[in-house]
């Protein structure tokens, strides 16, 4: 029977808190732990401050059996992880001459002179288990504290990843009876997150194992099913059972799994229906057509593409939504296309505003029916291309389904 083991990840470095770098280390560590059946309930980022590092580790030790830190193991005065771990586990730092000798050998291999400050890296918390780092100069270590352990890894991603794969994962698997955690994402479109939540129902969303969660991404919603089990086969079986229930309830909104895209789903559906597409984009570049044409199987399906610098180049209309509806219908009928999509945006508008002050209008036409919506932001807004194209593609996919 697999143990229920919880871990917490602490990324250390003021540069993370200043937004100068993105903390990709914690994401990698979390995925690695998930794959061997270790729960991760908390991630913390803390700057280069001894007291705050100590507090973060102490808090983590109260919540988790495994605490993994990344960063702060270098030779400079702001590398304080060693001292923070020692403080949090009530022990002293101890100098290891043999460790310093190995660090010196590493520098010699690099044909570089070791500076005096590298001596700091030869200090480890008392009774720490050394993890040799053959791809860098920062030694890593494990400290056992009561019923928990603290594992300290370098912040350099290449070194951290190597040690996770070659040292840490085997160490954890030998120490704990771990199962496996697997996840499946069912990708949905054409329905809002709150409506999808309601249709799925509380009994599934509040289930403990497998768990079901929703994550919205600019018009597409991921339904994440996560199972923890002793074996991969059992986890797959648990996920399949819940996925079947989800497809029974919301299957008409599910277009794929994991990395599937809505544009690929639309291409597949157009081919299934022997259908074609016409697109008009004005004032916003090519958000819909570029995504559609990037799907290799889309060749021959796009029968008309109109592009303009501004909606005013089509017609001097004061009602952008009405114009988008009429354009989507017109290009579909003129081109003999099954589906018409129009995305019209005010190219100078850049602020989020109320929908009464329309910046962008999107319309999809199919078989005498038109579906449309408006956005307050214009073409220059960061959200405009992703949101408008995803809605247009997902709405066309959904209308073909209906």
C-alpha positions as CSV (number, residue, x, y, z in Angstrom):
1,X,0.0,0.0,0.0
2,X,1.4,3.3,-1.0
3,X,2.2,5.9,1.7
4,X,0.5,9.3,1.7
5,X,3.5,11.6,1.5
6,X,3.3,15.3,1.3
7,X,6.0,17.7,0.1
8,X,6.5,21.4,0.0
9,X,8.8,23.3,-2.4
10,X,10.6,26.5,-1.4
11,X,12.3,28.5,-4.2
12,X,14.9,30.9,-2.8
13,X,16.2,34.1,-4.4
14,X,15.3,37.8,-4.3
15,X,15.4,37.9,-8.1
16,X,12.2,35.7,-8.2
17,X,10.3,38.1,-6.0
18,X,11.5,41.1,-8.1
19,X,10.1,39.4,-11.2
20,X,13.5,39.3,-12.9
21,X,13.3,35.5,-13.4
22,X,10.5,33.0,-13.7
23,X,10.5,30.2,-11.1
24,X,10.5,27.2,-13.5
25,X,12.4,25.1,-10.9
26,X,9.3,24.6,-8.7
27,X,7.2,23.6,-11.6
28,X,9.7,20.9,-12.6
29,X,10.1,19.6,-9.1
30,X,6.3,19.5,-8.6
31,X,5.8,17.5,-11.8
32,X,8.7,15.1,-10.8
33,X,7.1,14.5,-7.4
34,X,3.7,14.0,-8.9
35,X,5.0,11.3,-11.2
36,X,6.2,9.3,-8.2
37,X,3.0,9.7,-6.1
38,X,4.1,12.6,-3.8
39,X,1.5,15.2,-3.0
40,X,2.5,18.9,-3.3
41,X,0.2,21.2,-1.4
42,X,2.3,24.3,-1.0
43,X,5.0,26.2,-3.0
44,X,6.7,29.2,-1.4
45,X,9.1,31.8,-2.8
46,X,11.3,33.7,-0.4
47,X,14.1,36.2,-0.9
48,X,17.7,36.1,0.2
49,X,17.1,36.8,3.9
50,X,18.3,34.4,6.6
51,X,15.4,34.9,9.0
52,X,12.7,34.6,6.3
53,X,14.3,31.5,4.8
54,X,14.4,30.0,8.3
55,X,10.7,30.8,8.9
56,X,9.7,29.4,5.5
57,X,11.5,26.1,6.2
58,X,10.1,25.8,9.7
59,X,6.6,26.4,8.4
60,X,7.0,23.8,5.7
61,X,8.3,21.3,8.2
62,X,5.1,21.6,10.2
63,X,3.1,20.7,7.0
64,X,5.1,18.2,5.1
65,X,7.3,15.2,5.4
66,X,9.5,16.4,2.5
67,X,10.7,19.9,2.1
68,X,12.7,20.7,-1.0
69,X,14.5,24.0,-1.4
70,X,16.1,25.3,-4.6
71,X,18.6,28.1,-4.8
72,X,20.8,29.9,-2.4
73,X,23.7,27.4,-2.3
74,X,26.3,29.5,-4.1
75,X,29.4,31.0,-2.6
76,X,28.3,34.6,-2.1
77,X,27.1,36.3,1.0
78,X,23.5,36.3,-0.2
79,X,23.5,32.5,-0.5
80,X,21.8,31.8,2.8
81,X,20.1,28.4,2.3
82,X,22.6,26.4,4.3
83,X,22.3,28.6,7.3
84,X,18.5,28.8,7.0
85,X,18.3,25.0,7.0
86,X,20.6,24.7,10.0
87,X,18.6,27.3,11.9
88,X,15.3,25.6,11.1
89,X,16.5,22.2,12.2
90,X,18.4,23.4,15.3
91,X,21.9,22.5,14.3
92,X,25.2,24.2,13.5
93,X,27.0,24.5,10.2
94,X,30.1,22.2,10.0
95,X,33.1,22.6,7.7
96,X,34.1,19.7,5.5
97,X,37.6,19.8,4.2
98,X,37.1,16.9,1.9
99,X,34.1,18.7,0.3
100,X,36.3,21.8,-0.2
101,X,38.9,19.6,-1.9
102,X,36.3,18.3,-4.3
103,X,35.1,21.8,-5.1
104,X,38.7,22.7,-5.8
105,X,39.0,19.7,-8.1
106,X,35.9,20.8,-10.0
107,X,37.4,24.3,-10.6
108,X,40.6,22.7,-11.7
109,X,38.7,20.6,-14.2
110,X,37.2,23.9,-15.5
111,X,40.7,25.3,-15.7
112,X,39.5,28.1,-13.4
113,X,40.9,29.3,-10.1
114,X,38.7,28.8,-7.0
115,X,38.2,32.0,-5.0
116,X,38.2,32.1,-1.2
117,X,34.4,32.6,-1.0
118,X,33.9,29.1,-2.4
119,X,34.9,28.0,1.1
120,X,31.3,28.8,2.2
121,X,30.1,25.9,0.1
122,X,32.1,23.4,2.1
123,X,29.9,24.1,5.2
124,X,26.8,21.9,5.7
125,X,24.3,21.5,8.5
126,X,25.6,19.1,11.1
127,X,24.9,15.4,10.2
128,X,23.6,16.4,6.7
129,X,23.8,13.7,4.0
130,X,25.9,15.1,1.1
131,X,24.5,14.9,-2.4
132,X,27.4,15.3,-4.8
133,X,26.8,17.6,-7.7
134,X,28.9,16.4,-10.7
135,X,27.5,19.0,-13.0
136,X,28.2,22.1,-10.8
137,X,30.1,23.4,-7.9
138,X,27.2,23.8,-5.4
139,X,27.0,20.8,-3.1
140,X,23.5,19.7,-2.3
141,X,22.4,17.9,0.9
142,X,19.6,16.2,2.9
143,X,18.9,16.9,6.5
144,X,16.7,14.6,8.6
145,X,14.6,16.4,11.1
146,X,12.2,14.5,13.4
147,X,9.8,12.7,11.0
148,X,10.6,15.0,8.0
149,X,13.5,15.7,5.7
150,X,14.9,18.8,4.0
151,X,16.5,18.5,0.6
152,X,18.4,21.5,-0.7
153,X,19.1,21.7,-4.4
154,X,21.0,24.3,-6.5
155,X,19.0,27.0,-8.3
156,X,20.7,26.5,-11.6
157,X,18.0,24.6,-13.6
158,X,20.4,22.3,-15.4
159,X,22.0,21.2,-12.1
160,X,18.7,20.9,-10.2
161,X,17.1,18.7,-13.0
162,X,20.1,16.4,-13.1
163,X,20.1,15.9,-9.3
164,X,16.3,15.4,-9.2
165,X,16.5,12.6,-11.8
166,X,19.8,11.0,-10.8
167,X,19.8,11.4,-7.0
168,X,16.6,12.7,-5.4
169,X,13.9,10.6,-7.1
170,X,15.8,7.3,-6.4
171,X,16.4,8.5,-2.8
172,X,12.7,9.2,-2.2
173,X,11.6,6.0,-3.8
174,X,14.0,4.0,-1.5
175,X,12.9,5.9,1.6
176,X,9.1,5.8,1.1
177,X,6.6,3.4,-0.3
178,X,5.3,5.6,-3.0
179,X,2.6,4.9,-5.5
180,X,1.9,7.1,-8.5
181,X,-0.1,10.2,-9.3
182,X,-1.5,10.5,-12.9
183,X,-3.6,13.3,-14.4
184,X,-5.7,13.6,-17.5
185,X,-7.0,16.9,-18.9
186,X,-10.3,16.9,-20.8
187,X,-10.5,20.1,-22.8
188,X,-13.8,21.8,-23.1
189,X,-15.1,24.8,-25.1
190,X,-18.4,26.5,-25.8
191,X,-19.6,26.8,-22.2
192,X,-18.6,29.1,-19.3
193,X,-16.7,27.9,-16.3
194,X,-19.6,28.4,-13.8
195,X,-22.1,26.6,-16.1
196,X,-19.6,23.7,-16.6
197,X,-19.1,23.5,-12.9
198,X,-22.9,23.3,-12.4
199,X,-23.4,20.6,-15.0
200,X,-20.5,18.4,-13.7
201,X,-22.0,18.4,-10.2
202,X,-20.7,18.7,-6.7
203,X,-20.3,15.0,-6.1
204,X,-17.6,14.7,-8.8
205,X,-15.9,18.1,-8.1
206,X,-15.7,17.3,-4.4
207,X,-14.4,13.8,-4.8
208,X,-11.1,13.0,-3.0
209,X,-9.5,10.4,-5.3
210,X,-9.7,10.9,-8.2
211,X,-10.0,14.7,-7.9
212,X,-11.7,16.8,-10.5
213,X,-10.8,20.4,-11.0
214,X,-11.4,23.2,-13.5
215,X,-8.9,25.6,-15.0
216,X,-10.1,28.3,-17.5
217,X,-7.7,29.5,-20.3
218,X,-9.0,32.3,-22.5
219,X,-12.2,30.6,-23.7
220,X,-11.0,27.0,-23.2
221,X,-11.6,25.1,-19.9
222,X,-9.5,22.2,-18.8
223,X,-11.2,19.6,-16.7
224,X,-8.4,18.0,-14.8
225,X,-8.8,14.4,-13.4
226,X,-6.0,13.4,-11.0
227,X,-5.7,9.9,-9.4
228,X,-3.3,8.5,-6.9
229,X,-2.8,4.8,-6.8
230,X,-0.3,2.0,-6.1
231,X,0.2,1.3,-9.7
232,X,0.0,3.1,-13.0
233,X,-2.6,0.6,-14.3
234,X,-4.9,1.3,-11.3
235,X,-4.5,5.0,-11.6
236,X,-5.5,4.8,-15.3
237,X,-8.5,2.7,-14.4
238,X,-9.6,5.2,-11.8
239,X,-9.2,8.1,-14.2
240,X,-11.0,6.3,-17.0
241,X,-14.0,5.7,-14.7
242,X,-14.4,9.4,-13.8
243,X,-13.7,10.5,-17.4
244,X,-16.6,8.3,-18.6
245,X,-18.9,10.0,-16.1
246,X,-17.7,13.4,-17.3
247,X,-18.2,12.6,-20.9
248,X,-21.7,11.4,-20.1
249,X,-22.5,14.8,-18.5
250,X,-20.5,17.3,-20.6
251,X,-19.2,15.3,-23.5
252,X,-20.7,17.6,-26.1
253,X,-18.4,20.4,-24.9
254,X,-15.2,18.3,-24.8
255,X,-13.1,18.7,-27.9
256,X,-9.9,16.8,-26.8
257,X,-7.4,15.9,-24.1
258,X,-4.2,17.3,-22.7
259,X,-2.4,19.2,-25.5
260,X,-5.2,19.1,-28.1
261,X,-6.1,22.5,-29.5
262,X,-9.4,24.0,-30.4
263,X,-8.2,24.9,-33.9
264,X,-7.3,21.2,-34.6
265,X,-10.7,20.1,-33.2
266,X,-12.4,22.6,-35.6
267,X,-10.4,21.3,-38.6
268,X,-11.4,17.7,-37.7
269,X,-15.0,18.6,-37.4
270,X,-15.1,20.5,-40.7
271,X,-13.6,17.4,-42.4
272,X,-16.2,15.2,-40.7
273,X,-19.0,17.3,-42.1
274,X,-17.4,17.9,-45.5
275,X,-17.6,21.6,-44.6
276,X,-15.6,24.7,-45.3
277,X,-14.7,28.0,-43.7
278,X,-14.6,31.7,-44.6
279,X,-12.8,34.3,-42.4
280,X,-12.8,38.1,-42.2
281,X,-10.3,39.9,-39.9
282,X,-10.2,43.6,-39.6
283,X,-8.1,45.9,-37.5
284,X,-6.5,43.0,-35.5
285,X,-4.2,41.2,-37.8
286,X,-4.7,37.5,-38.3
287,X,-5.6,35.9,-34.9
288,X,-8.1,33.3,-36.3
289,X,-6.7,32.5,-39.7
290,X,-3.1,32.1,-38.4
291,X,-4.1,29.5,-35.8
292,X,-6.4,27.7,-38.3
293,X,-3.8,27.5,-41.1
294,X,-1.1,26.3,-38.6
295,X,-3.0,23.0,-38.5
296,X,-1.5,20.8,-41.3
297,X,-4.9,19.1,-42.0
298,X,-6.5,22.5,-42.7
299,X,-5.4,22.7,-46.3
300,X,-8.3,23.3,-48.6
301,X,-10.8,24.1,-45.9
302,X,-10.4,27.8,-45.8
303,X,-12.1,29.0,-49.0
304,X,-12.1,32.7,-48.4
305,X,-9.9,35.1,-46.3
306,X,-10.6,38.8,-46.2
307,X,-8.3,41.1,-44.2
308,X,-8.5,44.8,-43.6
309,X,-6.6,47.5,-41.7
310,X,-9.8,48.7,-40.0
311,X,-13.5,47.8,-39.8
312,X,-14.0,51.2,-41.4
313,X,-12.5,49.8,-44.6
314,X,-15.4,47.5,-44.8
315,X,-18.2,49.9,-43.9
316,X,-18.5,53.1,-41.9
317,X,-20.8,51.5,-39.3
318,X,-21.3,52.7,-35.8
319,X,-22.5,49.2,-34.6
320,X,-19.4,46.9,-34.7
321,X,-21.4,43.9,-33.5
322,X,-24.0,44.3,-36.2
323,X,-21.3,44.7,-38.8
324,X,-19.5,41.6,-37.7
325,X,-22.8,39.6,-37.8
326,X,-23.5,40.8,-41.4
327,X,-19.9,40.2,-42.6
328,X,-19.8,36.7,-41.2
329,X,-23.0,35.8,-43.0
330,X,-22.1,37.6,-46.2
331,X,-18.6,36.0,-46.7
332,X,-20.1,32.6,-45.9
333,X,-22.8,32.9,-48.5
334,X,-20.6,34.6,-51.2
335,X,-17.9,32.0,-50.8
336,X,-20.3,29.0,-50.5
337,X,-18.6,28.2,-47.2
338,X,-20.4,26.3,-44.4
339,X,-19.1,28.6,-41.7
340,X,-18.3,32.3,-41.7
341,X,-16.2,34.0,-39.0
342,X,-15.7,37.7,-38.6
343,X,-13.4,39.4,-36.1
344,X,-13.6,43.2,-36.3
345,X,-11.6,45.4,-33.9
346,X,-10.9,49.1,-33.4
347,X,-7.1,49.1,-34.0
348,X,-6.5,52.2,-31.8
349,X,-8.4,51.0,-28.7
350,X,-6.3,49.6,-26.0
351,X,-8.1,49.8,-22.7
352,X,-10.5,47.4,-21.0
353,X,-13.9,49.2,-21.2
354,X,-17.5,48.3,-20.7
355,X,-19.1,46.3,-23.5
356,X,-21.3,49.3,-24.3
357,X,-18.1,50.8,-25.7
358,X,-17.2,48.0,-28.0
359,X,-13.5,47.5,-28.9
360,X,-13.8,44.1,-30.7
361,X,-16.8,42.2,-32.1
362,X,-16.7,38.5,-33.1
363,X,-19.4,36.7,-35.1
364,X,-19.8,33.1,-36.4
365,X,-22.4,32.3,-39.0
366,X,-23.7,28.8,-39.9
367,X,-26.8,27.7,-41.7
368,X,-28.9,30.8,-41.1
369,X,-27.8,31.1,-37.5
370,X,-25.4,33.8,-36.2
371,X,-23.7,33.8,-32.8
372,X,-21.8,36.9,-31.7
373,X,-20.2,38.6,-28.8
374,X,-18.3,41.8,-28.0
375,X,-15.2,42.7,-26.0
376,X,-14.4,46.1,-24.4
377,X,-10.7,45.8,-25.4
378,X,-9.5,46.8,-28.8
379,X,-6.8,45.3,-31.1
380,X,-3.9,46.7,-29.1
381,X,-4.9,45.0,-25.8
382,X,-2.8,42.0,-24.8
383,X,-5.8,39.8,-24.5
384,X,-7.4,40.6,-27.8
385,X,-5.8,38.1,-30.2
386,X,-6.0,35.1,-27.9
387,X,-9.5,35.7,-26.5
388,X,-11.2,36.6,-29.8
389,X,-9.6,33.8,-31.8
390,X,-10.3,31.2,-29.1
391,X,-14.0,32.2,-28.8
392,X,-14.4,32.3,-32.6
393,X,-12.8,28.9,-33.1
394,X,-14.6,27.3,-30.2
395,X,-18.0,28.8,-31.2
396,X,-17.6,27.5,-34.8
397,X,-16.7,24.1,-33.4
398,X,-19.7,24.1,-31.1
399,X,-22.2,25.2,-33.8
400,X,-21.1,22.4,-36.1
401,X,-21.6,20.0,-33.2
402,X,-25.1,21.4,-32.5
